[in-house]
Amino acid sequence: MRVTLLSTLVVAALAACSNADKPGTPDTTTGPDASQQTNNEPRQGEGTAATDLQKTAASPLSDGDSEALGVLSAINQHEIAAGQQAQSRQLPPKVAAYAAMMVKDHSENDEQIQQLGPPRDSAPATAQKTKGEAELAALGEHKADYAKAYVEAMVKGHTEALKAIDDKLLPLAKSSEVKLHLEKTRAAVAQHLEEAKALQSSS
């Protein structure tokens, strides 16, 4: 009986060894399947925040672009100040509406300039600011004939602005974005000039 029991144990041990050597038995102690993606690996199509910022970062403006925008901003500031001054006076309805349009349009244009890049505080921009301040002070001296003087100032100012854009600002611009803004501004200034001339003719 002891021999039989011993034989049985030997057979069982040999069978266990045989099963362990068979190929294809899954190993459940080695962790997750290598084909599975770990949490630390980026998913396909995902980029880092730094990469996204590099793709969307705007190119710095050239000196010519910044100078052109600086002069244009000075023109805008003068037109806004003149329009606000006019709104503080008693004006015919059409002139009052024109002054309100000047404040609105030139304010929006100046906001667009800031989005393009910081305008350069160059010597031409400073000269334009000084010129605008002197003209605004002279305009403010008018009393009963203020509406007439304001319209005349708008005709003169927008005529000069068109010439400045054509002769100075567009040649300075290098980037396509700044050139496009100047071209759109020129069209708006030309429209402002025509409306100012119409007011001048009807007065």
Backbone hydrogen bonds in HBPLUS format (Angstrom, degrees):
<---DONOR---> <-ACCEPTOR-->    atom                        ^
c    i                          cat <-CA-CA->   ^        H-A-AA   ^      H-
h    n   atom  resd res      DA  || num        DHA   H-A  angle D-A-AA Bond
n    s   type  num  typ     dist DA aas  dist angle  dist       angle   num
A0005-LEU N   A0001-MET O   3.00 MM   4  6.27 160.1  2.04 149.1 153.9     1
A0006-LEU N   A0002-ARG O   2.93 MM   4  6.11 160.2  1.97 149.1 154.7     2
A0007-SER N   A0003-VAL O   2.93 MM   4  6.12 155.0  2.00 146.5 153.5     3
A0008-THR N   A0004-THR O   3.01 MM   4  6.25 152.4  2.09 145.1 152.5     4
A0009-LEU N   A0005-LEU O   3.09 MM   4  6.39 154.4  2.16 148.0 153.9     5
A0010-VAL N   A0006-LEU O   3.06 MM   4  6.31 157.8  2.11 149.7 155.4     6
A0011-VAL N   A0007-SER O   3.04 MM   4  6.26 162.0  2.08 150.8 155.0     7
A0012-ALA N   A0008-THR O   3.07 MM   4  6.28 158.5  2.12 146.8 152.4     8
A0013-ALA N   A0009-LEU O   3.01 MM   4  6.22 156.3  2.06 147.2 153.4     9
A0014-LEU N   A0010-VAL O   3.01 MM   4  6.25 160.5  2.05 151.1 156.0    10
A0015-ALA N   A0011-VAL O   3.02 MM   4  6.22 152.2  2.10 146.3 153.9    11
A0016-ALA N   A0012-ALA O   3.08 MM   4  6.32 152.4  2.16 145.3 152.0    12
A0017-CYS N   A0013-ALA O   3.11 MM   4  6.41 157.8  2.16 149.0 154.5    13
A0018-SER N   A0014-LEU O   3.01 MM   4  6.20 153.5  2.08 144.4 151.8    14
A0019-ASN N   A0015-ALA O   3.05 MM   4  6.31 154.2  2.12 147.5 153.1    15
A0020-ALA N   A0016-ALA O   3.13 MM   4  6.35 152.4  2.21 145.3 152.4    16
A0021-ASP N   A0017-CYS O   3.25 MM   4  6.48 139.9  2.42 142.4 151.6    17
A0022-LYS N   A0019-ASN O   3.27 MM   3  5.38 157.8  2.33 103.0 109.6    18
A0036-GLN N   A0033-ASP O   3.00 MM   3  5.55 158.8  2.04 114.5 121.0    19
A0041-GLU N   A0038-THR O   3.28 MM   3  5.62 158.3  2.33 107.3 113.5    20
A0046-GLU N   A0043-ARG O   3.08 MM   3  5.63 164.6  2.10 135.6 137.4    21
A0052-ASP N   A0048-THR O   3.13 MM   4  6.46 159.9  2.17 150.1 155.3    22
A0053-LEU N   A0049-ALA O   2.98 MM   4  6.22 156.2  2.03 150.3 156.4    23
A0054-GLN N   A0050-ALA O   2.97 MM   4  6.21 152.0  2.05 145.4 153.2    24
A0055-LYS N   A0051-THR O   3.04 MM   4  6.32 147.6  2.15 146.4 154.9    25
A0056-THR N   A0052-ASP O   3.14 MM   4  6.39 146.9  2.26 144.5 152.8    26
A0057-ALA N   A0053-LEU O   2.86 MM   4  5.74 125.6  2.16 146.4 158.2    27
A0066-SER N   A0062-SER O   3.00 MM   4  6.28 169.2  2.01 156.8 158.9    28
A0067-GLU N   A0063-ASP O   2.87 MM   4  6.00 154.6  1.94 146.6 154.0    29
A0068-ALA N   A0064-GLY O   2.96 MM   4  6.09 162.0  1.99 147.9 152.7    30
A0069-LEU N   A0065-ASP O   2.97 MM   4  6.22 162.1  2.01 152.6 157.5    31
A0070-GLY N   A0066-SER O   2.89 MM   4  6.01 144.1  2.02 138.7 149.1    32
A0120-ARG N   A0066-SER O   2.84 MM  54  4.70 171.3  1.85 113.6 115.2    33
A0071-VAL N   A0067-GLU O   3.04 MM   4  6.34 158.7  2.09 153.4 156.8    34
A0072-LEU N   A0068-ALA O   3.03 MM   4  6.24 164.0  2.06 148.1 153.1    35
A0073-SER N   A0069-LEU O   2.83 MM   4  5.92 151.7  1.91 143.1 151.0    36
A0074-ALA N   A0070-GLY O   3.08 MM   4  6.32 150.1  2.18 140.6 148.1    37
A0075-ILE N   A0071-VAL O   3.04 MM   4  6.41 150.5  2.13 147.6 155.5    38
A0076-ASN N   A0072-LEU O   2.91 MM   4  6.23 159.2  1.96 149.3 155.1    39
A0077-GLN N   A0073-SER O   2.88 MM   4  6.14 161.9  1.91 151.5 155.9    40
A0078-HIS N   A0074-ALA O   3.14 MM   4  6.36 151.8  2.22 142.1 148.8    41
A0079-GLU N   A0075-ILE O   3.04 MM   4  6.34 163.4  2.07 154.3 158.5    42
A0080-ILE N   A0076-ASN O   2.88 MM   4  6.13 156.4  1.94 156.8 163.7    43
A0081-ALA N   A0077-GLN O   2.99 MM   4  6.12 164.4  2.01 144.8 149.1    44
A0082-ALA N   A0078-HIS O   2.86 MM   4  6.03 160.6  1.89 152.7 158.2    45
A0083-GLY N   A0079-GLU O   2.95 MM   4  6.02 155.5  2.01 139.5 146.6    46
A0084-GLN N   A0080-ILE O   2.92 MM   4  6.17 155.9  1.98 150.3 156.9    47
A0085-GLN N   A0081-ALA O   2.91 MM   4  6.10 152.4  1.99 143.9 151.9    48
A0086-ALA N   A0082-ALA O   2.90 MM   4  6.13 158.3  1.95 147.5 153.4    49
A0087-GLN N   A0083-GLY O   2.96 MM   4  6.19 148.3  2.06 142.7 151.3    50
A0088-SER N   A0085-GLN O   3.10 MM   3  5.34 145.5  2.22 102.6 112.8    51
A0089-ARG N   A0086-ALA O   3.00 MM   3  5.36 163.9  2.03 113.8 118.4    52
A0095-VAL N   A0092-PRO O   3.06 MM   3  5.39 118.2  2.46 108.0 123.0    53
A0096-ALA N   A0092-PRO O   2.89 MM   4  6.10 161.4  1.93 162.4 168.7    54
A0097-ALA N   A0093-PRO O   2.89 MM   4  6.09 152.9  1.96 147.3 154.5    55
A0098-TYR N   A0094-LYS O   3.02 MM   4  6.22 148.7  2.12 138.0 146.4    56
A0099-ALA N   A0095-VAL O   2.93 MM   4  6.22 158.7  1.98 150.1 155.3    57
A0100-ALA N   A0096-ALA O   3.03 MM   4  6.29 156.5  2.08 146.1 152.1    58
A0101-MET N   A0097-ALA O   3.00 MM   4  6.23 150.2  2.10 142.1 150.2    59
A0102-MET N   A0098-TYR O   2.93 MM   4  6.27 149.5  2.03 149.1 157.5    60
A0103-VAL N   A0099-ALA O   3.12 MM   4  6.47 159.3  2.17 150.5 154.6    61
A0104-LYS N   A0100-ALA O   3.06 MM   4  6.28 166.3  2.08 149.5 153.3    62
A0105-ASP N   A0101-MET O   2.82 MM   4  5.86 172.2  1.82 156.9 158.7    63
A0106-HIS N   A0102-MET O   3.06 MM   4  5.84 161.8  2.09 142.4 148.2    64
A0107-SER N   A0103-VAL O   3.09 MM   4  5.89 142.2  2.23 133.9 143.8    65
A0108-GLU N   A0104-LYS O   3.06 MM   4  6.26 161.8  2.09 150.5 155.0    66
A0109-ASN N   A0105-ASP O   2.97 MM   4  6.20 152.8  2.05 143.0 151.1    67
A0110-ASP N   A0106-HIS O   3.00 MM   4  6.09 152.5  2.08 136.5 143.3    68
A0111-GLU N   A0107-SER O   3.03 MM   4  6.30 148.5  2.13 145.4 153.9    69
A0112-GLN N   A0108-GLU O   3.08 MM   4  6.36 150.7  2.17 144.5 151.9    70
A0113-ILE N   A0109-ASN O   3.06 MM   4  6.40 143.1  2.20 141.7 151.9    71
A0114-GLN N   A0110-ASP O   3.14 MM   4  6.48 155.6  2.20 146.1 150.9    72
A0115-GLN N   A0111-GLU O   3.18 MM   4  6.51 141.8  2.33 140.1 150.2    73
A0116-LEU N   A0112-GLN O   3.12 MM   4  6.42 140.4  2.28 141.1 151.1    74
A0116-LEU N   A0113-ILE O   3.07 MM   3  5.16 126.3  2.37  97.2 111.3    75
A0117-GLY N   A0113-ILE O   3.19 MM   4  6.54 149.1  2.29 150.6 158.2    76
A0126-THR N   A0122-SER O   2.92 MM   4  6.20 158.0  1.97 152.1 158.5    77
A0127-ALA N   A0123-ALA O   2.90 MM   4  6.09 157.4  1.95 150.8 157.1    78
A0128-GLN N   A0124-PRO O   2.95 MM   4  6.13 150.5  2.04 141.4 149.3    79
A0129-LYS N   A0125-ALA O   2.98 MM   4  6.27 153.0  2.05 146.0 153.0    80
A0130-THR N   A0126-THR O   2.97 MM   4  6.23 163.0  2.00 151.6 155.7    81
A0131-LYS N   A0127-ALA O   2.96 MM   4  6.12 159.4  2.00 146.8 152.5    82
A0132-GLY N   A0128-GLN O   2.95 MM   4  6.13 159.1  2.00 146.3 152.0    83
A0133-GLU N   A0129-LYS O   2.93 MM   4  6.19 156.9  1.99 152.4 158.3    84
A0134-ALA N   A0130-THR O   3.10 MM   4  6.32 158.1  2.15 147.8 153.1    85
A0135-GLU N   A0131-LYS O   3.03 MM   4  6.27 160.9  2.06 151.3 156.6    86
A0136-LEU N   A0132-GLY O   2.90 MM   4  6.05 153.2  1.97 147.1 154.7    87
A0137-ALA N   A0133-GLU O   3.03 MM   4  6.21 155.5  2.09 144.3 150.4    88
A0138-ALA N   A0134-ALA O   3.04 MM   4  6.29 157.7  2.09 146.7 152.7    89
A0139-LEU N   A0135-GLU O   2.93 MM   4  6.11 155.3  1.99 145.3 152.2    90
A0140-GLY N   A0136-LEU O   3.01 MM   4  6.18 147.8  2.11 142.6 151.0    91
A0141-GLU N   A0138-ALA O   3.19 MM   3  5.42 151.8  2.27 103.4 111.6    92
A0142-HIS N   A0139-LEU O   3.19 MM   3  5.83 161.7  2.23 116.3 121.3    93
A0146-TYR N   A0143-LYS O   3.13 MM   3  5.19 150.9  2.22 116.1 114.4    94
A0149-ALA N   A0145-ASP O   3.01 MM   4  6.25 164.2  2.04 157.1 162.1    95
A0150-TYR N   A0146-TYR O   2.75 MM   4  5.96 155.1  1.81 159.0 166.3    96
A0151-VAL N   A0147-ALA O   3.07 MM   4  6.30 164.5  2.10 150.2 153.4    97
A0152-GLU N   A0148-LYS O   3.04 MM   4  6.27 161.6  2.07 149.0 154.4    98
A0153-ALA N   A0149-ALA O   2.91 MM   4  6.10 151.4  2.00 143.1 151.2    99
A0154-MET N   A0150-TYR O   2.93 MM   4  6.24 144.9  2.06 145.8 155.6   100
A0155-VAL N   A0151-VAL O   3.00 MM   4  6.34 153.1  2.07 150.7 157.4   101
A0156-LYS N   A0152-GLU O   3.00 MM   4  6.23 168.9  2.01 151.3 154.3   102
A0157-GLY N   A0153-ALA O   2.76 MM   4  5.80 162.8  1.79 145.3 151.3   103
A0158-HIS N   A0154-MET O   3.00 MM   4  5.90 163.8  2.02 141.9 146.3   104
A0159-THR N   A0155-VAL O   3.09 MM   4  6.11 147.5  2.20 140.8 149.6   105
A0160-GLU N   A0156-LYS O   3.05 MM   4  6.27 159.8  2.09 149.7 154.9   106
A0161-ALA N   A0157-GLY O   2.89 MM   4  6.09 147.0  2.00 139.8 149.9   107
A0162-LEU N   A0158-HIS O   3.05 MM   4  6.16 157.1  2.10 140.5 145.0   108
A0163-LYS N   A0159-THR O   3.25 MM   4  6.52 159.9  2.29 143.9 148.9   109
A0164-ALA N   A0160-GLU O   2.91 MM   4  6.16 155.1  1.97 148.0 155.2   110
A0165-ILE N   A0161-ALA O   2.94 MM   4  6.16 159.8  1.98 151.7 156.5   111
A0166-ASP N   A0162-LEU O   3.02 MM   4  6.22 165.3  2.04 151.0 154.9   112
A0167-ASP N   A0163-LYS O   2.81 MM   4  5.82 169.4  1.82 153.7 157.4   113
A0168-LYS N   A0164-ALA O   2.87 MM   4  5.25 151.5  1.95 134.6 142.4   114
A0169-LEU N   A0164-ALA O   2.95 MM   5  6.26 164.0  1.98 150.1 155.5   115
A0170-LEU N   A0165-ILE O   2.94 MM   5  5.73 167.2  1.96 152.0 153.9   116
A0172-LEU N   A0168-LYS O   3.23 MM   4  6.34 137.3  2.43 136.8 147.7   117
A0172-LEU N   A0169-LEU O   3.07 MM   3  5.12 126.9  2.37  97.5 111.8   118
A0173-ALA N   A0169-LEU O   3.12 MM   4  6.36 144.8  2.25 151.2 160.4   119
A0179-LYS N   A0175-SER O   3.06 MM   4  6.29 164.3  2.09 151.1 156.0   120
A0180-LEU N   A0176-SER O   2.91 MM   4  6.01 157.4  1.96 144.1 150.4   121
A0181-HIS N   A0177-GLU O   3.02 MM   4  6.26 154.3  2.09 143.1 150.0   122
A0182-LEU N   A0178-VAL O   2.95 MM   4  6.20 159.4  1.99 151.4 156.8   123
A0183-GLU N   A0179-LYS O   2.92 MM   4  6.17 154.5  1.98 149.2 156.4   124
A0184-LYS N   A0180-LEU O   2.96 MM   4  6.20 159.8  2.00 150.2 155.2   125
A0185-THR N   A0181-HIS O   2.85 MM   4  6.01 155.3  1.91 146.4 154.2   126
A0186-ARG N   A0182-LEU O   2.83 MM   4  6.01 150.9  1.91 143.4 151.4   127
A0187-ALA N   A0183-GLU O   3.16 MM   4  6.46 155.4  2.23 143.9 149.1   128
A0188-ALA N   A0184-LYS O   3.10 MM   4  6.42 155.4  2.16 146.0 152.6   129
A0189-VAL N   A0185-THR O   2.81 MM   4  6.05 160.8  1.85 156.5 161.9   130
A0190-ALA N   A0186-ARG O   2.90 MM   4  6.08 157.5  1.95 149.5 155.4   131
A0191-GLN N   A0187-ALA O   3.12 MM   4  6.34 150.2  2.21 140.3 147.8   132
A0192-HIS N   A0188-ALA O   2.90 MM   4  6.22 155.6  1.96 148.3 155.5   133
A0193-LEU N   A0189-VAL O   2.88 MM   4  6.13 153.3  1.95 148.5 155.8   134
A0194-GLU N   A0190-ALA O   3.08 MM   4  6.36 157.8  2.13 145.4 150.3   135
A0195-GLU N   A0191-GLN O   3.07 MM   4  6.33 158.4  2.12 150.0 155.6   136
A0196-ALA N   A0192-HIS O   2.91 MM   4  6.14 150.6  2.00 146.5 155.1   137
A0197-LYS N   A0193-LEU O   2.91 MM   4  6.16 156.3  1.97 151.3 157.7   138
A0198-ALA N   A0194-GLU O   2.98 MM   4  6.21 148.4  2.08 140.9 149.7   139
A0199-LEU N   A0195-GLU O   3.02 MM   4  6.30 151.9  2.10 142.7 149.6   140
A0200-GLN N   A0196-ALA O   2.92 MM   4  6.17 152.9  1.99 145.0 153.1   141
A0201-SER N   A0197-LYS O   2.93 MM   4  6.17 149.5  2.03 145.9 153.3   142
A0202-SER N   A0198-ALA O   3.12 MM   4  6.29 144.3  2.25 141.1 150.0   143
